[in-house]
Amino acid sequence: MSETSRGSSTISQPAGTGNQETMVRSNSVLLISEDEAMSRVLSIGLKSDGYQVLMAPDGHEGIRQAFASRPHAIILDLFTRKGESIRTCEHLRRFTDAPVVVLSQDHDVEDRLAAFAAGADDYVSKPFNLEELFLRLGSILRRSSGVRPGGDLFYDDGYLKVHLATHRVEVARSSAGLTPKEFDLLAALMRNAGQTVPTAELVAAVWGEEYVDQTDFVKVRIHHLRRKIERNPRDPRYIVTERGIGYRFDASGVLTQT
């Protein structure tokens, strides 16, 4: 395994191409980064794993390309100006539900939480291993495309239809356009339908145990989810807040095990 470095950023490269079982062929990935050297390394690795690669040197161009090309996934390298990176992620979330993987030199929990609150689906700290990054990317793409093993819950009340096994969420017979993390959040609540799930447990289930003490950003993601599935987000009927405790999915329709 070789390593490519630039400044304080180091990327470990696998000796060969990625694992066949984890490849997601014909998916396009938009790479937004001001680090030209790292972009080249990532581009070569992504192409060798079967991805089509688009590249943008800054947030403005990245937003333009994301809107024009509609990539299947986006890798966003946090810029020197952190505020610009967060604004870029927030802007992307206004028009695309493509998974966003954030790369960052920072290891601070607050930076991770800010990225998640802005709509990121995963966060990878530098230095990182290319193989791990591609495994994460492949996993997110499989989830967003509905590739899930085994049976799971199905819900239908005539307005909202959710099939967890196929990752299908429809509102009034149209796709709800959930991001992978929004779907995971809804799934965690549905699997405990009628019961209040403590916020810390939601965070652990969707983002990982390391974030259970940092729960404020969940309010932002719940807000985004409600905007997509509720008839009236200001008066939610599906995702109910139990103040000081957590959230509950109220199933007024048919909820079955598939």
Secondary structure in CASP SS format (residue, H / E / C, confidence):
PFRMAT SS
TARGET T0000
AUTHOR 0000-0000-0000
METHOD secondary structure of the structure
MODEL  1
M C 1.00
S E 1.00
E E 1.00
T E 1.00
S E 1.00
R E 1.00
G C 1.00
S C 1.00
S E 1.00
T E 1.00
I E 1.00
S E 1.00
Q E 1.00
P C 1.00
A C 1.00
G C 1.00
T C 1.00
G C 1.00
N C 1.00
Q H 1.00
E H 1.00
T H 1.00
M C 1.00
V C 1.00
R C 1.00
S C 1.00
N C 1.00
S E 1.00
V E 1.00
L E 1.00
L E 1.00
I E 1.00
S C 1.00
E C 1.00
D C 1.00
E H 1.00
A H 1.00
M H 1.00
S H 1.00
R H 1.00
V H 1.00
L H 1.00
S H 1.00
I H 1.00
G H 1.00
L H 1.00
K H 1.00
S H 1.00
D C 1.00
G C 1.00
Y C 1.00
Q E 1.00
V E 1.00
L E 1.00
M E 1.00
A E 1.00
P C 1.00
D C 1.00
G H 1.00
H H 1.00
E H 1.00
G H 1.00
I H 1.00
R H 1.00
Q H 1.00
A H 1.00
F H 1.00
A H 1.00
S H 1.00
R C 1.00
P C 1.00
H C 1.00
A E 1.00
I E 1.00
I E 1.00
L E 1.00
D E 1.00
L C 1.00
F C 1.00
T C 1.00
R C 1.00
K H 1.00
G H 1.00
E H 1.00
S H 1.00
I H 1.00
R H 1.00
T H 1.00
C H 1.00
E H 1.00
H H 1.00
L H 1.00
R C 1.00
R C 1.00
F C 1.00
T C 1.00
D C 1.00
A C 1.00
P C 1.00
V E 1.00
V E 1.00
V E 1.00
L E 1.00
S E 1.00
Q C 1.00
D C 1.00
H C 1.00
D C 1.00
V H 1.00
E H 1.00
D H 1.00
R H 1.00
L H 1.00
A H 1.00
A H 1.00
F H 1.00
A H 1.00
A C 1.00
G C 1.00
A C 1.00
D C 1.00
D E 1.00
Y E 1.00
V E 1.00
S E 1.00
K C 1.00
P C 1.00
F E 1.00
N E 1.00
L H 1.00
E H 1.00
E H 1.00
L H 1.00
F H 1.00
L H 1.00
R H 1.00
L H 1.00
G H 1.00
S H 1.00
I H 1.00
L H 1.00
R H 1.00
R H 1.00
S H 1.00
S C 1.00
G C 1.00
V C 1.00
R C 1.00
P C 1.00
G C 1.00
G C 1.00
D C 1.00
L E 1.00
F E 1.00
Y E 1.00
D E 1.00
D C 1.00
G C 1.00
Y C 1.00
L E 1.00
K E 1.00
V E 1.00
H E 1.00
L H 1.00
A H 1.00
T H 1.00
H C 1.00
R E 1.00
V E 1.00
E E 1.00
V E 1.00
A C 1.00
R C 1.00
S E 1.00
S E 1.00
A C 1.00
G C 1.00
L C 1.00
T C 1.00
P H 1.00
K H 1.00
E H 1.00
F H 1.00
D H 1.00
L H 1.00
L H 1.00
A H 1.00
A H 1.00
L H 1.00
M H 1.00
R C 1.00
N C 1.00
A C 1.00
G C 1.00
Q C 1.00
T E 1.00
V E 1.00
P E 1.00
T H 1.00
A H 1.00
E H 1.00
L H 1.00
V H 1.00
A H 1.00
A H 1.00
V H 1.00
W C 1.00
G C 1.00
E H 1.00
E H 1.00
Y H 1.00
V C 1.00
D C 1.00
Q C 1.00
T C 1.00
D C 1.00
F H 1.00
V H 1.00
K H 1.00
V H 1.00
R H 1.00
I H 1.00
H H 1.00
H H 1.00
L H 1.00
R H 1.00
R H 1.00
K H 1.00
I H 1.00
E C 1.00
R C 1.00
N C 1.00
P C 1.00
R C 1.00
D C 1.00
P C 1.00
R C 1.00
Y C 1.00
I E 1.00
V E 1.00
T E 1.00
E E 1.00
R C 1.00
G C 1.00
I C 1.00
G E 1.00
Y E 1.00
R E 1.00
F E 1.00
D C 1.00
A C 1.00
S C 1.00
G C 1.00
V E 1.00
L E 1.00
T E 1.00
Q E 1.00
T C 1.00
END
